[in-house]
Amino acid sequence: MKRNVAIITGASQGIGRATALRLARDFSSIVLAARNGDALKEVTQAVNQAGAEALPLALDLREPAADKTLVDETLKRFGRIDALVNIAGAVPQIDLMEMTDAQWDDGMALKLHGARRITIHAWNALKEAKGSVVFTSGNSAQAPKSAFAAVATINAAIVALARAFAERGIQDGVQVNSVLPGPVLTNRRKTYMEKYAPTHNMTFDEAMEKFPAQDGISRYGQPEEIADLMAFLVSPQAIWMTGSAVRMDGGEIKGV
């Protein structure tokens, strides 16, 4: 028997799209939020074909009012929220010494503050449903590098935020965890590799072998593999798991 309603932000591509399709097997209704309305149309069709009713909402979650619109439209259409998966947020990978205040603020606005506002606004509905929340961080939260300072800082903040929500969730009956993916082969990464390879006298396949090896992993992860983890964390099987930061990175980070 399917659960009821799941909200997924950043649902138009990559891990968000894969999670939407994966959760369509477990939930009867999927709310899809992203900035790219055209891309959402394709995901909406795919989710409907997978057996769930999709509600697409083209929103810029950097805007303070977007969280209210997202939650209110979900409750208006479906009357409840059983799971919230916060995925939205691409942070620029710029060297620590070169990042401007505007670039820092933009990364924080979408990935951190957008997720925070949505979770707060959805909290009462999640509490009523005894629901689940997943925040998407990244393994850089545990291994910061100067070239990816903003990414690492925001990811670490997300882990801390998720644990704070989890502590509140213990008394309110809401389960909260975070996921820390490593390098995942999204369309954005494929596009980068397609541009990089010919400028460095190598084929796409050669680049695909070189870069994972440099990171100490055998291959890039697939969005669907992260989506399976998301699905587990919002499933009844993981109900006693809360406040956890689950790293899935092919062994890139070797620390304890």
Secondary structure, 3 states (H helix, E strand, C coil): CCEEEEEEECCCCHHHHHHHHHHCCCEEEEEEEECCHHHHHHHHHHHHHCCCEEEEEECCCCCCCHHHHHHHHHHHHHCCCCEEEECCCCCCCCCCCCCCHHHHHHHHHHHHHHHHHHHHHHHHHHHHHCCEEEEECCHHHCCCCHHHHHHHHHHHHHHHHHHHHHHHHHHHCCEEEEEEECCECCHHHHHHHHHHHHHCCCCHHHHHHHHHHHCCCCCCECHHHHHHHHHHHCCHHHCCCCCCEEEECCCCCCCC
